[in-house]
């Protein structure tokens, strides 16, 4: 999961929202009338919105970092604060995220299929927020492809209760680490995101090995690699894991240089 810096809504959307909100139909919609809210949301220029979201997310799902494209069958426009519970943000571009289908579009046994992202979240409210830069700075990964939320210590904003809630968002609500099975292992999601993160971790290791072979594994060169990966558009799937691995190596070298 990567920090998403929101930009301005597309002009076509701003014009349509102004039109909708000035209409009697909008003013008479009750908060609990999800069907009516959805009908108004569906009047928005979805193609333009999808493209704007993809541009600011570098064509990656806001939750799992899978590659997504500007096609209705390939991605959803997600309401971070659920449309069914938040009329004020139902048409708010800052509440929109581009997300993958979470495996709901993959054929197979629907009872055994492990969903993730929006397909698993449905209308559940979240605490974890890709638009929160400080929060995203505490996202961690390991070599097994597991995503974690791990502030340095539970204090200040990051109380034990908040950390627990965010961990629940990751593991149960969005199911980003797959589903525990009876043997004590993990069943990966239908979209194979745990494997994808493991592969991205290995990509980071390969970059470090390549730099070592060239005799140029320095903090500056690692920083260049991170900047290169993050500047690409589209970004590579699961690139946040690769960058996390490189950032760890960068900090280790900085520490060695200061203590050596």
C-alpha positions in Angstrom: 0.0 0.0 0.0 1.4 3.4 -1.0 0.5 7.0 -0.1 -1.8 8.6 -2.6 -1.6 12.3 -3.1 -5.0 13.4 -4.3 -5.4 15.9 -7.1 -8.3 18.0 -8.2 -11.4 16.3 -9.6 -11.8 16.2 -13.4 -13.6 19.3 -14.7 -16.3 17.2 -16.2 -17.0 15.7 -12.8 -17.0 19.1 -11.0 -19.6 20.4 -13.4 -21.8 17.3 -13.1 -21.6 17.3 -9.2 -22.7 21.0 -9.2 -25.7 20.1 -11.4 -26.7 17.1 -9.3 -26.4 19.0 -6.0 -28.6 21.8 -7.2 -31.4 19.5 -8.2 -34.5 18.8 -6.0 -33.8 15.1 -6.4 -30.5 15.3 -4.5 -31.9 17.5 -1.8 -34.6 15.1 -1.0 -32.4 12.0 -0.8 -32.2 10.6 2.7 -28.9 9.2 4.1 -30.2 5.7 4.3 -31.5 5.7 0.7 -28.5 3.9 -0.8 -30.2 3.1 -4.0 -31.0 6.8 -4.7 -27.4 7.8 -3.8 -26.1 5.2 -6.1 -28.3 6.4 -9.0 -26.9 9.9 -8.6 -23.3 8.6 -8.4 -23.9 6.7 -11.6 -24.6 10.0 -13.4 -21.0 11.0 -13.0 -18.6 10.8 -15.9 -17.0 7.5 -14.8 -14.5 7.3 -17.7 -12.9 10.6 -16.7 -13.0 9.8 -13.0 -11.3 6.4 -13.5 -8.5 8.0 -15.6 -7.9 10.7 -13.1 -7.7 8.2 -10.3 -5.4 5.9 -12.2 -3.1 8.8 -13.1 -2.6 9.8 -9.4 -2.3 6.1 -8.3 0.1 5.3 -11.2 -2.3 2.5 -12.4 -2.1 0.5 -9.1 -5.0 -0.6 -6.9 -5.1 1.7 -3.8 -5.2 -1.3 -1.4 -3.2 -4.2 -2.9 -1.0 -2.5 -5.6 -2.1 -4.8 -8.4 -2.1 -3.2 -11.9 -5.4 -1.9 -13.0 -6.6 -0.3 -16.2 -9.3 2.2 -17.2 -12.0 -0.4 -17.9 -15.2 -0.9 -16.0 -14.7 -4.7 -16.0 -11.1 -4.3 -14.7 -11.5 -1.8 -11.8 -14.0 -0.1 -9.4 -14.3 3.4 -8.2 -14.2 2.8 -4.5 -15.9 5.1 -1.8 -13.3 5.0 1.0 -16.1 6.2 3.3 -19.0 4.0 2.2 -21.6 5.6 0.0 -24.3 3.9 2.0 -23.2 5.7 5.2 -22.0 9.1 4.1 -24.2 11.2 1.8 -21.8 14.2 2.2 -19.0 12.3 0.5 -21.0 10.2 -2.0 -20.0 12.6 -4.8 -16.7 13.8 -3.3 -13.7 13.0 -5.5 -11.4 13.0 -2.4 -13.4 10.0 -1.2 -12.8 8.0 -4.4 -10.1 5.5 -4.9 -9.3 3.2 -7.9 -9.3 -0.4 -6.8 -9.2 -3.8 -8.4 -12.1 -6.2 -8.5 -10.5 -8.2 -5.6 -11.0 -11.5 -7.3 -14.8 -11.2 -7.7 -14.3 -11.3 -11.5 -12.3 -14.5 -11.5 -14.2 -17.7 -12.4 -14.2 -20.6 -10.0 -15.7 -21.9 -6.8 -17.1 -18.8 -5.2 -17.3 -20.5 -1.7 -13.6 -21.3 -1.6 -12.4 -18.2 -3.5 -10.5 -15.7 -1.2 -11.5 -12.2 -2.0 -9.7 -9.0 -1.1 -9.9 -5.2 -1.4 -13.2 -3.7 -2.3 -14.8 -7.1 -3.0 -14.1 -8.1 0.6 -14.6 -4.7 2.3 -18.1 -4.0 0.7 -19.7 -1.3 2.9 -17.4 -1.6 5.9 -15.9 1.6 7.3 -12.1 1.6 7.4 -9.5 3.3 9.6 -6.5 2.5 7.3 -6.3 5.3 4.7 -3.9 5.4 1.7 -4.3 9.2 1.7 -2.8 9.5 5.1 0.9 9.9 4.5 2.0 9.4 8.1 0.0 6.2 8.4 1.4 4.9 5.1 5.0 5.5 6.5 4.3 2.7 9.0 3.4 0.1 6.5 5.8 -2.8 6.5 6.4 -6.1 4.6 8.3 -9.3 5.1 9.9 -11.8 2.8 6.8 -14.1 2.9 4.7 -11.4 1.2 2.9 -10.3 4.4 1.8 -6.7 4.8 2.0 -5.3 8.3 1.2 -2.0 10.2 4.0 -1.4 12.6 4.7 2.0 14.1 8.0 2.2 16.1 6.1 2.2 19.4 2.4 2.4 20.5 2.3 6.1 21.5 0.6 9.4 20.7 -1.7 8.9 17.7 -0.7 5.2 17.4 -2.3 3.7 20.5 -2.6 -0.1 20.9 -6.3 0.2 20.0 -5.7 2.1 16.8 -3.0 -0.3 15.7 -5.3 -3.3 16.4 -8.0 -1.7 14.3 -5.7 -1.0 11.4 -4.4 -4.6 11.6 -8.0 -5.8 11.4 -8.6 -3.7 8.4 -5.6 -5.3 6.7 -6.2 -8.9 7.7 -10.0 -9.2 8.0 -11.8 -6.3 6.2 -9.5 -6.0 3.1 -8.0 -9.5 3.6 -4.7 -8.4 2.1 -2.8 -11.3 3.7 -5.1 -14.1 2.4 -7.0 -16.4 4.6 -5.6 -18.7 7.3 -6.3 -22.3 6.6 -6.7 -25.4 8.7 -3.1 -26.5 8.4 -1.8 -23.2 9.9 -0.8 -21.8 6.6 -2.4 -19.1 4.4 -4.6 -19.5 1.3 -3.6 -16.7 -1.0 -6.3 -14.5 -2.5 -7.8 -15.3 -5.9 -5.6 -12.5 -7.2 -2.4 -14.0 -5.7 -1.4 -10.8 -4.0 0.7 -12.5 -1.3 2.7 -14.2 -4.0 2.9 -10.9 -5.8 4.5 -9.2 -2.8 6.9 -12.1 -2.3 8.0 -11.6 -5.9 8.4 -7.9 -5.4 10.5 -8.5 -2.3 12.8 -10.7 -4.4 13.0 -8.0 -7.1 14.4 -5.7 -4.4 17.0 -8.3 -3.5 18.0 -8.7 -7.2 18.5 -4.9 -7.5 20.8 -5.0 -4.5 22.7 -8.0 -5.9 23.1 -6.2 -9.2 24.5 -3.1 -7.6 26.9 -5.2 -5.6 28.2 -6.9 -8.7 28.7 -3.4 -10.3 30.5 -2.3 -7.2 28.1 0.6 -6.8 25.8 -0.5 -3.9 25.9 2.9 -2.2 23.1 4.9 -0.5 23.0 7.3 -3.5 22.6 4.4 -6.0 19.9 2.8 -3.9 18.1 6.1 -3.7 18.3 6.5 -7.5 16.7 3.0 -7.8 13.8 3.9 -5.5 13.2 7.2 -7.3 13.3 5.4 -10.7 10.7 2.9 -9.5 8.3 5.4 -8.0 8.6 7.8 -11.1 7.5 5.1 -13.5 3.9 5.3 -14.9 2.4 2.8 -14.9 4.3 1.6 -11.8 5.2 -2.0 -11.5 2.7 -4.1 -9.6 3.5 -4.3 -5.8 6.3 -1.8 -6.3 5.8 -0.6 -2.7 7.3 -3.8 -1.4 10.4 -3.4 -3.6 10.8 0.2 -2.5 10.4 -0.9 1.1 13.1 -3.5 0.8 15.5 -0.9 -0.9 14.7 1.7 1.8 15.7 -0.8 4.5 19.1 -1.4 2.7 19.5 2.3 2.3 19.1 2.9 6.0 21.4 0.1 6.9 24.2 1.5 4.7 23.6 5.0 6.2 23.9 3.6 9.7 27.0 1.6 8.8 28.6 4.7 7.3 27.9 6.7 10.5 29.1 4.1 12.9 32.0 2.7 10.8 
